[in-house]
Amino acid sequence: MVYMWIDRFFDKKSILFPLIINITLFLVIFTVFMMAFAEESNANVPVSLPNVKVVKVLIFAGDGAAPNSINGLVSSIDEINHKNLVKNTIFVYSITDQINNSTLSSQDVLIIAGGDFQTYLANPNIKSTDIKKFVSGGKGFVGICAGAYAASSYVDGYQTGWGIAPHVYSKFYNFDGQLPVSFTSNGQDVLNFSSTKNLYVANGPSLYKEGSYSPLASFNNTMTPHNGYAAILDDTYGSGRVILSSPHPELYPREPVLLANMIVWASGKR
């Protein structure tokens, strides 16, 4: 009886049939599109929600930057957002091959990733004076591996760095592989990260400050020259916060929570 009624309805109201079909198709396509968009979206669009912090991150991917490190940063931040690894916080990132007042404008944190620190220091597209102005004004800087070398005050045996971490010095040692990194009580307070983790080091620096200091994390392997030096070290420049990391939290074994906490602390939003 129902099918007979439908047949009669469309026979008598035939003009409605194509209209209903078109509306139905539109709704199906629109729903599929929105589901796909929601799946692919990495929350890399500012969202205004009550009690949600937005941290804007600028990632340098120009000359000197290693593609695997950049890809690792992007994948890690996407994972942080998708899994809500830092509660009530969204990370909005941009990628640039120029660092100057214009590209730094409106950002909270600049990340210089792994790569070639000497290329970084010689790169005319990186305006270190603008980075210093950015950080001294209360913004954040995260330097990983080559980014840590470049931002330190001096790389022993090589050359002067940018001095964005004015109290931090770097030593170069050849080592490519995983090393145990022990987080100090200071590191637990700053990064909400504890115990000892095996992290990947790709010829990253041994970090230190002159005099007495408390690192965030130290190398803990007597078989390498890194042993006893800081693996992750914090500093300040003006009103801004700086974190330098010899290991790669964005590469295998990936530690997105560690990276997220480094970014949040540097931003001053925690």
C-alpha positions in Angstrom: 0.0 0.0 0.0 2.8 2.4 0.8 4.6 1.8 -2.5 1.3 2.3 -4.4 0.8 5.6 -2.5 4.3 6.8 -3.4 3.8 5.8 -7.1 0.6 7.8 -7.2 2.1 10.7 -5.4 4.9 11.1 -7.9 2.6 10.5 -10.8 0.4 13.3 -9.8 3.1 15.6 -8.4 5.8 14.7 -11.0 7.3 18.2 -10.7 8.4 17.5 -7.1 10.3 14.3 -7.9 13.4 15.8 -9.5 13.4 18.6 -6.8 13.4 16.0 -4.0 16.1 14.0 -5.7 18.3 17.1 -6.2 17.9 18.2 -2.6 18.7 14.7 -1.3 21.8 14.4 -3.5 22.9 17.9 -2.3 22.5 16.9 1.4 24.4 13.6 0.9 27.3 15.3 -0.9 27.4 18.1 1.7 27.5 15.7 4.6 30.3 13.6 3.0 32.3 16.8 2.4 31.9 18.0 5.9 32.9 14.7 7.4 36.0 14.5 5.2 36.9 18.1 6.1 36.5 17.4 9.8 38.7 14.3 9.5 41.5 16.2 7.6 41.4 19.4 9.5 44.4 19.7 11.8 42.8 22.5 13.9 45.3 24.8 12.1 42.6 27.5 12.0 42.0 29.8 14.9 39.1 28.7 17.0 37.3 31.0 19.5 36.0 28.8 22.3 35.7 29.7 26.0 38.7 28.6 28.1 40.7 27.5 25.1 44.2 28.8 24.6 45.5 29.3 21.1 49.3 29.2 20.6 50.5 30.5 17.3 53.7 28.8 16.1 56.0 29.8 13.3 58.1 27.0 11.8 61.2 28.0 9.7 61.6 25.7 6.7 64.0 27.7 4.6 67.7 27.1 3.7 69.4 25.0 6.4 66.3 23.3 7.7 66.1 19.5 7.4 62.9 18.3 5.7 62.5 15.3 8.1 62.6 17.6 11.1 60.1 20.0 9.5 57.8 17.1 8.6 58.2 15.7 12.1 57.2 19.0 13.7 54.1 19.3 11.5 53.0 15.7 12.1 53.6 16.1 15.9 51.6 19.3 16.1 48.8 17.7 14.1 48.8 14.8 16.5 48.8 17.1 19.5 45.7 18.9 18.2 43.8 15.8 17.0 44.4 13.9 20.2 44.0 17.0 22.5 47.3 16.1 24.2 47.4 19.5 25.9 44.0 20.1 27.4 42.2 23.3 26.3 45.1 24.3 24.0 45.1 24.5 20.2 48.3 25.0 18.3 48.0 27.0 15.1 51.2 26.7 13.0 52.5 28.5 9.9 55.6 27.6 7.8 57.9 30.1 6.4 61.3 30.5 4.6 61.7 34.1 5.8 62.2 35.2 9.4 61.7 38.9 9.9 59.4 41.4 11.7 56.6 40.7 9.2 56.5 36.9 9.4 56.9 37.0 13.2 54.1 39.5 13.6 51.1 38.0 15.6 53.1 34.7 16.4 53.7 33.4 19.9 56.6 31.0 19.3 59.3 30.6 16.7 60.7 27.1 16.1 64.1 26.6 14.4 64.4 22.9 13.8 67.2 20.5 12.9 69.4 21.0 9.9 72.7 22.9 9.4 73.4 25.5 11.9 76.2 27.2 9.9 73.7 27.6 7.0 71.3 29.1 9.5 73.8 31.6 10.7 74.7 32.6 7.1 71.2 32.7 5.8 70.3 36.3 4.7 66.6 35.4 5.0 66.9 35.0 8.8 67.0 38.3 10.5 68.5 37.5 13.9 67.9 41.1 15.1 64.2 40.7 14.4 64.2 37.3 16.3 65.8 39.1 19.3 63.2 41.9 19.2 60.4 39.3 19.0 61.7 37.3 22.0 62.7 40.2 24.1 59.1 41.6 23.7 57.8 38.5 25.6 57.5 35.9 22.9 59.0 32.4 22.8 61.8 30.5 20.9 62.3 26.8 20.6 65.6 25.6 19.0 66.1 22.0 18.2 69.5 20.5 17.3 70.9 22.9 14.7 68.4 25.5 15.9 69.9 25.1 19.4 73.4 25.6 18.1 72.4 28.7 16.1 70.6 30.3 19.0 73.3 29.7 21.6 75.8 32.4 22.6 78.8 30.5 21.2 79.5 27.1 19.6 82.8 26.0 21.0 85.5 25.7 18.4 83.3 27.1 15.6 81.7 30.5 15.9 79.4 32.9 17.7 75.7 32.1 17.6 72.7 34.5 17.5 72.8 34.8 21.2 69.0 34.4 21.6 69.9 32.2 24.5 72.6 34.5 25.8 73.8 32.4 28.7 73.9 29.0 26.8 77.0 27.6 25.1 77.2 24.6 22.8 79.7 21.9 22.2 79.7 19.8 19.0 80.1 16.0 19.1 79.5 13.4 16.4 76.7 11.1 17.6 73.7 9.8 15.6 71.3 7.6 17.5 69.2 7.3 20.7 70.5 8.4 24.0 69.0 8.3 27.5 67.9 11.7 28.7 67.1 12.3 32.4 64.6 15.0 33.3 65.5 17.0 36.4 63.1 18.4 39.0 63.4 21.7 37.2 62.4 20.0 33.9 59.4 18.3 35.6 58.2 21.8 36.7 58.7 23.4 33.4 57.8 20.6 31.0 55.5 18.3 33.1 57.8 15.5 32.0 59.7 13.2 34.3 61.9 10.1 34.5 64.4 9.1 31.8 63.5 8.8 28.1 65.5 7.5 25.1 65.5 10.4 22.6 67.0 10.7 19.2 70.2 12.8 18.8 71.6 13.6 15.4 74.9 15.3 16.1 73.1 17.7 18.4 74.9 19.9 20.9 76.0 19.3 24.4 74.5 22.4 26.1 75.8 24.2 29.2 75.9 27.5 31.1 78.8 29.0 32.9 78.7 28.6 36.6 76.0 26.9 38.5 72.7 26.1 36.7 69.9 23.6 36.6 69.1 22.0 33.2 65.7 20.8 32.2 67.2 17.5 31.2 70.7 16.0 31.1 72.4 13.3 29.0 72.8 10.1 31.0 75.2 7.8 29.1 78.9 7.4 30.2 79.8 6.0 26.8 79.4 9.3 25.0 81.0 12.7 25.4 77.6 14.2 25.9 77.4 12.6 29.3 76.8 15.1 32.1 75.9 18.0 29.7 72.5 19.4 29.4 70.3 17.9 26.7 67.5 20.5 27.1 68.2 23.9 28.6 66.1 27.0 29.2 67.1 30.7 29.1 65.5 34.1 28.8 66.1 37.0 26.5 64.5 40.2 27.6 60.9 39.3 28.6 60.8 36.2 26.4 61.4 32.5 27.1 63.9 30.3 25.2 64.2 26.5 25.2 67.1 24.7 23.4 67.0 21.0 22.8 69.8 18.8 21.5 67.5 15.7 21.0 64.7 15.6 18.5 61.3 15.2 20.2 59.7 15.4 16.7 61.6 12.4 15.3 61.6 8.7 16.3 60.9 7.9 19.0 58.5 10.8 18.7 57.4 12.6 21.9 54.7 15.0 20.9 53.7 15.8 24.6 57.3 16.9 25.3 57.3 19.1 22.2 53.9 20.5 23.1 55.0 21.4 26.6 58.2 23.0 25.3 56.1 25.2 23.0 53.5 26.1 25.6 56.2 27.0 28.2 58.1 29.1 25.7 54.9 30.9 24.7 54.4 32.0 28.3 50.8 30.7 28.3 51.4 28.2 31.1 
